[in-house]
């Protein structure tokens, strides 16, 4: 719990967490963090830059300021906090791609069927969409690209820890099964330039080096 937060307040904050998720998703999808890269800007300015409804965007930005993603200055302009910096596309450990993905309607709708899945044992995604998640994304190029971008982004942090924990240099060739866009293998190859590596994906087998 936060300091001086009662159990009721703490639980309500958790219950309402979906609202924060969606607000961050909106900011990430609109690229707000990149627009704030060079310093604070007014919400009307951000609305023009993102072709958004100014009063509605202002309310979302204030909500994000309330949870520490943004800072609202005395002049009414908004700036990134240390947390908000992680939404930038060029952040060392970017989270923006993941925020875009988790707020997508098809993903959101599947989570809305969680109770159905718990009661019946049926896969919630399939019960909503009539297919499994991989076939769904394979049939929708935009959703597939958004998912791939999200996974590539979150791997940037994981890569450092994996490479620090395991010595891949002992191998001449490495194969990554389900390697997506190859973010992990790129990190392995950067650390071991003489190595050859292959990605095996659902539809493609790609030589990286």
C-alpha positions in Angstrom: 0.0 0.0 0.0 1.0 3.6 -0.5 1.8 5.7 2.6 -1.3 6.5 4.6 -3.5 4.5 2.2 -6.3 2.6 3.9 -7.1 -1.0 2.7 -10.3 0.2 1.1 -8.4 2.9 -0.9 -5.7 0.5 -1.8 -8.2 -2.1 -3.1 -10.2 0.5 -5.0 -6.9 1.7 -6.7 -6.2 -1.9 -7.8 -9.8 -2.4 -9.0 -9.6 0.7 -11.1 -6.2 -0.3 -12.5 -7.7 -0.9 -15.9 -8.4 2.9 -16.2 -4.6 3.6 -15.8 -3.8 0.9 -18.3 -6.0 2.5 -20.9 -4.7 6.0 -20.2 -1.2 4.8 -20.7 -2.2 2.9 -23.8 -3.7 6.1 -25.2 -0.6 8.1 -24.5 1.7 5.5 -26.0 -0.5 5.1 -29.1 -0.5 8.8 -29.7 3.3 9.1 -29.1 2.9 11.6 -26.3 6.3 10.7 -24.7 8.2 11.3 -28.0 6.4 14.7 -28.3 7.6 15.6 -24.8 11.2 14.5 -25.5 12.5 18.0 -25.7 10.5 19.5 -22.8 7.1 20.5 -21.5 4.2 21.2 -23.8 0.7 22.4 -23.4 -2.2 19.9 -23.8 -3.7 22.0 -26.6 -0.4 21.8 -28.4 -0.2 18.0 -27.9 -3.8 17.7 -29.1 -2.9 19.5 -32.4 0.2 17.4 -32.9 -1.8 14.1 -32.4 -5.0 15.2 -34.1 -6.9 14.6 -30.8 -9.9 16.2 -29.1 -8.2 18.7 -26.8 -10.4 18.6 -23.7 -10.5 14.8 -23.8 -6.7 14.6 -24.1 -6.2 17.1 -21.4 -8.2 14.9 -19.0 -6.1 11.8 -19.9 -2.9 13.8 -19.4 -4.0 15.0 -16.0 -4.9 11.4 -15.0 -1.4 10.3 -16.0 0.0 13.1 -13.9 -2.0 11.9 -11.0 -0.3 8.5 -11.2 3.2 9.8 -11.8 3.6 9.1 -15.5 3.6 12.8 -16.3 4.1 16.1 -14.4 1.8 19.0 -14.7 3.6 22.3 -14.1 2.1 25.4 -12.6 1.8 26.8 -16.1 -0.4 23.9 -17.1 2.1 22.3 -19.4 3.0 18.6 -19.2 6.4 17.0 -18.9 7.7 13.5 -18.6 8.6 12.0 -15.2 11.3 9.3 -14.9 8.4 6.7 -15.3 7.1 8.5 -18.4 10.5 8.6 -20.0 10.1 4.8 -20.4 7.3 5.4 -22.9 9.7 7.1 -25.3 10.5 5.1 -28.4 14.2 5.6 -27.8 14.2 4.8 -24.1 17.0 2.3 -23.0 14.2 0.0 -21.7 11.1 1.1 -23.7 7.7 0.2 -22.4 5.6 2.1 -25.0 5.3 -0.8 -27.4 4.0 -3.0 -24.7 1.5 -0.3 -23.6 0.3 0.0 -27.2 -0.2 -3.8 -27.4 -2.0 -4.4 -24.1 -4.7 -1.8 -24.9 -5.6 -3.2 -28.3 -9.3 -4.1 -28.4 -8.9 -7.7 -29.3 -6.5 -8.3 -26.4 -8.7 -6.3 -24.0 -11.8 -8.2 -25.1 -10.1 -11.6 -24.3 -9.3 -10.4 -20.8 -12.9 -9.4 -20.4 -13.8 -13.1 -20.8 -11.6 -14.2 -17.9 -14.6 -15.1 -15.7 -16.0 -17.2 -18.5 -12.6 -19.0 -18.8 -12.4 -19.6 -15.1 -15.9 -21.0 -14.9 -15.7 -23.2 -17.9 -12.0 -24.0 -18.5 -12.4 -22.7 -22.0 -9.6 -20.6 -23.5 -10.9 -17.0 -23.1 -9.3 -15.7 -26.3 -10.9 -18.5 -28.4 -14.3 -18.0 -26.7 -14.3 -14.4 -27.8 -12.6 -14.5 -31.2 -13.2 -18.1 -32.4 -9.6 -18.8 -33.0 -6.3 -18.9 -31.1 -4.2 -15.9 -30.5 -1.4 -16.9 -33.0 -3.8 -17.5 -35.9 -5.6 -14.3 -35.1 -2.4 -12.2 -35.3 -1.2 -14.2 -38.4 -4.4 -13.1 -40.2 -4.1 -9.5 -39.1 -0.8 -7.9 -40.2 -1.3 -4.7 -38.2 -1.9 -6.6 -34.9 0.9 -8.9 -35.7 3.3 -6.0 -36.2 2.1 -4.3 -33.0 2.7 -7.5 -31.0 6.2 -8.0 -32.6 7.1 -4.4 -31.7 6.0 -5.0 -28.1 8.0 -8.2 -27.7 11.1 -6.6 -29.3 10.9 -3.7 -26.9 10.6 -5.8 -23.7 13.4 -8.0 -24.8 15.9 -5.1 -24.7 15.9 -5.3 -20.9 15.8 -9.1 -20.8 18.7 -9.5 -23.2 21.2 -7.9 -20.9 20.3 -10.2 -18.0 20.3 -13.4 -20.1 23.7 -12.5 -21.7 25.2 -11.8 -18.3 23.9 -15.1 -16.9 24.9 -17.4 -19.8 27.9 -17.7 -22.0 26.8 -18.1 -25.6 30.4 -17.7 -26.8 31.1 -21.4 -26.6 28.8 -22.1 -29.6 29.5 -21.6 -33.2 25.8 -21.6 -34.1 22.6 -20.8 -32.2 19.0 -21.4 -33.2 16.2 -19.3 -31.6 12.9 -21.1 -32.0 10.1 -18.6 -31.9 12.6 -15.8 -32.2 10.2 -13.1 -33.4 12.0 -10.2 -35.1 15.4 -11.4 -33.8 16.0 -8.9 -31.0 17.5 -11.5 -28.8 19.7 -13.0 -31.5 20.9 -9.6 -32.5 22.1 -9.1 -28.9 23.8 -12.5 -28.9 25.5 -11.7 -32.2 26.6 -8.3 -31.0 28.4 -10.0 -28.2 29.7 -12.9 -30.4 30.3 -11.5 -33.9 31.8 -14.7 -35.3 28.7 -16.7 -34.5 26.1 -17.8 -37.0 22.4 -17.7 -35.9 19.1 -18.8 -37.2 15.5 -17.7 -36.2 12.8 -20.3 -36.6 9.3 -18.7 -36.5 5.8 -19.8 -37.3 6.1 -19.0 -41.0 9.7 -18.2 -41.6 13.2 -19.5 -41.0 15.7 -16.7 -41.3 19.5 -16.6 -41.2 20.6 -13.7 -39.1 24.3 -14.1 -39.7 
